[in-house]
Amino acid sequence: MALTVQIIRSHHERWNGNGYPDGLKGDAIPFLARLFQFADIFEALTSPRPYKPALAFEESINIIRQEILDGWLDPKLGAVFLELLLTRPQDFNVIKSGGAG
């Protein structure tokens, strides 16, 4: 469970050090937590919530791109994640409000 705890604890850290709970910065953020951030953010953006509708795929890409530019997310992992989103969108099963998409 040690790796799982690192992911849970650190996935709200920010590449620029402005995250929480420990204010970790850059490579000090555990790799798996940095990786999980992308999946977590993408899922949150593209899924409907009681307080917001699901965002469109392209709008979600733009938000993730901006969060990378703002220094919130690992730019190297971000480049890979964005490339996957753009070249293999079929691999990202976006759930729509009516069920699996």
C-alpha positions as CSV (number, residue, x, y, z in Angstrom):
1,M,0.0,0.0,0.0
2,A,3.0,2.3,0.3
3,L,2.8,3.3,-3.4
4,T,-0.9,3.9,-3.1
5,V,-0.5,6.1,-0.1
6,Q,2.0,8.3,-2.1
7,I,-0.5,8.7,-4.9
8,I,-3.4,9.6,-2.6
9,R,-1.4,12.0,-0.5
10,S,0.5,13.8,-3.3
11,H,-1.9,14.0,-6.3
12,H,-2.9,17.5,-5.4
13,E,0.7,18.7,-5.3
14,R,1.6,21.1,-8.1
15,W,4.7,21.1,-10.3
16,N,5.5,24.7,-9.2
17,G,5.2,23.9,-5.5
18,N,1.9,25.6,-4.9
19,G,-0.1,22.4,-4.2
20,Y,-0.9,20.6,-1.0
21,P,-0.6,18.9,1.5
22,D,3.2,19.2,1.6
23,G,4.1,21.9,-1.0
24,L,6.2,19.4,-2.9
25,K,7.7,20.8,-6.2
26,G,8.8,19.2,-9.4
27,D,10.5,15.8,-9.2
28,A,10.0,15.8,-5.4
29,I,6.3,14.9,-6.2
30,P,6.2,11.0,-6.4
31,F,6.1,9.9,-10.1
32,L,2.9,7.9,-9.7
33,A,1.1,10.9,-8.1
34,R,2.2,13.1,-11.0
35,L,0.9,10.5,-13.4
36,F,-2.3,10.0,-11.6
37,Q,-3.0,13.8,-11.7
38,F,-3.6,13.6,-15.4
39,A,-6.1,10.8,-15.2
40,D,-7.8,12.4,-12.2
41,I,-8.1,15.8,-13.9
42,F,-9.2,14.4,-17.2
43,E,-11.9,12.2,-15.5
44,A,-13.1,15.2,-13.5
45,L,-13.4,17.4,-16.5
46,T,-15.1,14.9,-18.8
47,S,-17.5,13.5,-16.4
48,P,-20.8,15.1,-15.3
49,R,-21.0,16.1,-11.6
50,P,-24.0,17.3,-9.6
51,Y,-22.5,20.8,-9.8
52,K,-21.4,20.8,-13.5
53,P,-21.9,19.1,-16.8
54,A,-19.2,17.1,-18.5
55,L,-16.9,19.2,-20.6
56,A,-16.2,18.5,-24.2
57,F,-13.1,16.5,-25.1
58,E,-11.4,19.4,-26.8
59,E,-12.3,21.8,-24.0
60,S,-10.8,19.4,-21.5
61,I,-7.6,19.2,-23.5
62,N,-7.4,23.0,-23.5
63,I,-7.8,23.1,-19.7
64,I,-5.0,20.5,-19.2
65,R,-2.8,22.3,-21.6
66,Q,-3.3,25.6,-19.7
67,E,-2.7,23.9,-16.3
68,I,0.7,22.7,-17.7
69,L,1.5,26.2,-18.9
70,D,0.5,27.6,-15.5
71,G,3.1,25.3,-13.8
72,W,0.6,23.0,-12.1
73,L,1.5,19.8,-13.9
74,D,4.7,18.0,-15.0
75,P,5.4,19.4,-18.5
76,K,7.1,16.2,-19.7
77,L,4.3,13.9,-18.6
78,G,1.9,16.5,-19.9
79,A,3.4,16.4,-23.3
80,V,3.0,12.6,-23.5
81,F,-0.6,12.7,-22.1
82,L,-1.7,15.4,-24.5
83,E,-0.1,13.5,-27.4
84,L,-2.1,10.4,-26.4
85,L,-5.3,12.4,-26.1
86,L,-4.8,14.0,-29.5
87,T,-3.6,10.8,-31.4
88,R,-5.6,8.1,-29.6
89,P,-8.8,9.6,-28.4
90,Q,-10.5,6.3,-28.9
91,D,-8.5,5.0,-25.9
92,F,-10.1,7.5,-23.6
93,N,-13.7,6.2,-22.9
94,V,-15.5,9.4,-22.0
95,I,-18.5,8.7,-19.9
96,K,-21.5,10.7,-20.9
97,S,-24.5,11.5,-18.6
98,G,-26.5,8.6,-20.2
99,G,-23.9,5.9,-19.4
100,A,-20.7,4.7,-21.0
101,G,-19.7,6.4,-24.2
